[in-house]
């Protein structure tokens, strides 16, 4: 699992903005006008030093570890590819995926319909409501527990559009029940950096994620596709 000390994200200078201003120090008006005023960030919006050890480089995503959170990678069993990042704490978790989007367009509306359709096929419900980053989905689904029992699982799916990308975060536990902008999981999501790159990727396709060279596989009983990867 990745558990390094949290590092501050340094924004690149922009015209009319104080070069020393931290993203988290922008005013309430900034946040109201731009849901991403405090992150998550595009790679062109932050300073990324060569051989930067303060963030975990997963290719399409850079993750800033937090002492109280674990970072796990969800791996597809058939292909061995990393398909999602899971940020987990004692009171909740978030599953994060990044997708390509067109230069002038937002794929979140189409993605919301697709997620709602998948949930309906599984016998669950997905209800749209306003959220901190715009429209979000409240999902209720019956899931199988490791002990063989079944339980109702509540989650919230956020769609965060950026420059030519969409970050989709599914919240579980406390972040889903009571979103806190300054909560540990929510802060970790804001600290994410999306590396879209210049390669052509069809809109809606996932940005490629890579396994760090020092990562080690650890199978978890009941969920073999998720494993904490120590570095």
N, C-alpha and C positions, 0 to 999 in steps of 0.2 A: 504494500500500500504506500501511497505517496503522502508523506506528512512532513513537509518542510515548513519553515517559518514563513508567514505571510509577508509578501513584498509589496511595496507601493507601486502602482501603475503610473508611469510618467507620461503625460500627454505630450504630443508634439506641439510646437508653437503654431498658433493660428492667428491671422490678422485680427487685431482688435481684442486679443485675449492675453491676459497676463501670463507670461511664460512660466511663472512659478506657481500658477494656480493648479491645484490637484483636482482631478475629475470629481472626487467626492465633495469638493468644497464649492461647487457651482451653486448658484442661488436657486430658490424655490421656483422662480419664474423660468429659469433654464430647464428645470426638470419638468415643469408643466408643459412647456413647449416641445420638449424632446424627451421621450421616455428613456432614451439611452444616454441622457446627460451624465449619468453616473456609471455607465457601462450596461451591458458588455460592449467590448471594443472591437473595432476593425484593426487589422495589423498596421494600417496606414495612420491610425490615430494615436499610436503609442510608440515609445522609444524602445526598440528591441536590441539589446547589446549582443554582440557575437559571444558565443559560449556563455550565455546567460543561464545561471544555475538557479535563479529564483523562481523560474516557471518550468513546468513539465511540458516538453515539446512532443505533441502527439500528431504533428503534421498539420491537419486542418484546424486544430485547436491548441492553444497554449493555456495551461491550467496553473493558477497560483495556488499552491497547497496552503491549507490552514491547519494549525496545530490540533484543533478539535474535530477535524473532519478527515475521513478516509476517501481516497480517490481510487475507484475500481474501473476496470475496463470490461465491457460486455463483448464477448467474442462469439462469432458465428461458428458453430461446431463443424459445419460442412466445409466452409472455405478457410477457416482460421483467421478471418479478417476481423478487425476491431470495428464494431458497429455503433457503439455508444459509450459515453463516459458516465459513470455513476458517482455522484458526490454524496456521501452519507455521513450523518451525524447521529447522536443519541436520540434526537427527537424527530428526525425526518431525513428525507433524501430527495435528490433530483436526478433524473436520467436525462442526459443532454445529447442532442444530435444537431449537426450543422448541415445545411443543404444549400446548393447553388440556387441563385435567383437571377432573373434578368436585370440588366442595368437600370431600366426604367420600369419597374413593376414589382408587385408584392404577391408572392405565392401563398401567403398565409391563409387567405380566404379559401382557396382551393384545397390547401392542406387540411384546414379545419373540417371541410366536408368529407375528405377522405378518412380522417381520424374518426369522425362521428359515424361514418358508414361501417368502419371496421368494428367499432364498439357495438353497434346495433347487431351486426352479424354474430357477435359473441353473447348476445342477450342482455347487454348493458344499455345504459343511457348516457348521452352526452348533451349537456345544456350549455348554450352560449351565454356569456355575461361580460360586462366591461371589467377590465383588469388593469394592473399597473402599467402594462405594456400595450394596451389595446384589447381587442376582443380575445377572450380565452374560453376554454371548454372545461366544464366541471363534469367529470366522468365517474360513474358508479358502475362497478362490475363485480360479479361474483368470481372469486379465485379459489384455487385449491391450495391448501396449506400443507407444509411438509408432513404434518401428522395425519394427513388424509381427510381432515375436516374442510369444510367450505366456509368462506366468510365474504362479507361485502367489503370491497375495497374502494375507497374514495380517493380520487386524484384530481389534479388540475393541470391542464396542458396550456403552456404559454407559447406564443409565437412572437419572436423578437426580430423584426426585419432590420437588416443592415445593408451596407453597400454591396449589392450583388450576392447577398446571402440571407438565409433565414436560420435563426437559432431556435430550435424547439426544445423546451424544457418541460418535463413532466414531474410535478411535485407530489410527494407522498408525505404522510404524517403531518406534523405541525405546520410546515410551510403550506400545505394544501388546505388545512383547516383554518389557519390564521396567518396569512401572509404578513411578514414583517420586513419592511425595506432594509432594516439593519440586522436581520437575523443572520445566523451563520451560513446557512445554505444559500439564502438569497444574496448575501454579500459575495459568496464564492461564484455564483452565477454572474454577478456584475463584474467580477475580476477576470472573467474569461476573455481571451483574445481570439477572434476568428481570423484564420489565415486563408483567405479565398484564393489567392494566387492568380496568375494570369492564364492558366491553362483553360481551354474550353471545356465546360461541364454543362450538360443539359440542365435547364431549370428543373428543380425538384429532385435531382440526384444528390446523394449524400456526398459531402466533402470527404476525401479519403483521410482516414485516421491510421496512424502507425504505432506499433508497439515500441516503446523505448528499448534500446539494446540491453539495458541492465534489468529489464523486467523479468519476473519469474512467474510461471503459471501456478495457480493454486485453485484446484477444483473445490467448489462448495457443494456439499450434499443438498440435493433438492433444487439446485440452480447451477448446473454445470457450466453454463455460459458466462457466468460472472465470477471474476477472480481478482482479489487484490494483487497488484503487481509491485513488489517491493523494489526500490532503487536506493 
